[in-house]
Amino acid sequence: MKSDNQGYTVLARKYRPQTFEEVVGQKHVTETLQNAIRQKRVGQGYLFIGTRGVGKTTIARILAKALNCLSGDEPVPVPCCACENCNSISDGSFLDVIEIDGASNRGIEEIRRLRDSVAIAPVSGRFKIYIIDEVHMLTREAFNALLKTLEEPPPHVKFFFATTEPHKIPATILSRVQKFELKRINWNDLLSYVEKIAKNEKVKIDKAAITVVAKAGSGSVRDALSVLDQVIALSGDKVSEDVVIGLLGWTDQEVFVNLNNAIVGQEVEKALDVVRRVIEKGSDPEQFILGMLQFLRNVMVANSVTNPETIIEESPEFIDLLKKAAKNYSFEQLIYSIDILMELIPRLEATEAKQTALELAVMKLIHARKKVSIDDIFARLESLENGPQAEGREQRTEDRGQKTEDKGQKAEGREQRAEEEKKESIKESIEKFKNDIKSETESKKEKKEKKQEVSKEELIEKSKEDPGVKTALELFPGSEVVDVVE
Ligand SMILES: [Zn+2]
């Protein structure tokens, strides 16, 4: 096994899966390939589609081994990983497995060379295998040249392509290969995988720290192991959550929980104190806002779905906490709050006053808690109209009605009139409320239009009456007139 000059092999390479069974989270692909081998129905061209670090070229290499393994007289579903062919494919020295990086060999010349070599029989393997990574990077001419070979490849040749962007591959190529879509690794799979590797490496790492490592991997085994490499390098064989969070430049979840509590409790001082401490600690304001955004997004998910654990990448304990937090928000309040943070991101990049920008956002979030949607108000008014109070009154009227029918009827009539008057007045207030909102929106619009219409000429005209404006114009004769009229 190759290692760097300090004798340390990066984990992603050390633990690169050698058999189909070792591949994490892609059973739907590996099992299909193994069945194809058992049934002697292995195709000539395969395309592995998926985001980075999900195992595309790893699976292609294992398939190359399975086809060339010497443990049997023909391809085996489980390569032995001990024979000469298996070993040399693993260490990249096997002459009949040709790996090409599509990004740096994208021209027609490279594909022509490939075409010429295709005709030559394999040196020591059963099959000559071309693995082209990032195949979508090939030029149109290169694809055309490749197509001819793909149409009628010699029986000893197989093509395994890998891509992150299948839509850039011509349909003529796509129709000649069997496609496999690899999944982004499920968070729980990634979590237990990182745990297993850490145990293997004899690293003491608590569950909270593993959770952060798995989260940082965001669906990629390679990325998760790369983070694990870095934290081990930083803290040796005992890894804590703080170290991982510090390394990633993230902010501790506890900070977001505290901030959220302050917002929900309308505690301005406490909320601003969270911001102050984040800035003082030298945390990245953008990362902080992205973290808070993620927190509120999770609260929103917890608020709106039955099984949030299938969507939220957090521990069960933390999901419980999110569920509790969700009870303090209406759906509208959450959407409004998330919007506030989304708007802040581009602004934050543009300003030097980052602390002020963060404080402003926090104040807006606190204010957002007071927002009640018009729908809510209407719903409440309607429930007043038809609510339990009205029912109760009817009930009482009935009871009284039993005493003397005559009196009862009179009472009923009175109650009904009172009821109708009340309904009428509620309806009126709803109408008035609607009109108020409408006229306010219109007057705002008018004001805005008016504001744009004030021209320099008008101001000069105005200056005849207003000496203040006149003086300003005389003092700065060449200057633009800036509209400050509200
Ligand atoms: Zn073998």
Boltz pocket constraint, residues with backbone or C-beta under 6 A from the ligand:
constraints:
  - pocket:
      binder: B
      contacts: [[A, 65], [A, 68], [A, 69], [A, 70], [A, 71], [A, 79], [A, 80], [A, 81], [A, 82], [A, 83], [A, 84], [A, 85], [A, 86], [A, 87]]
      max_distance: 6.0
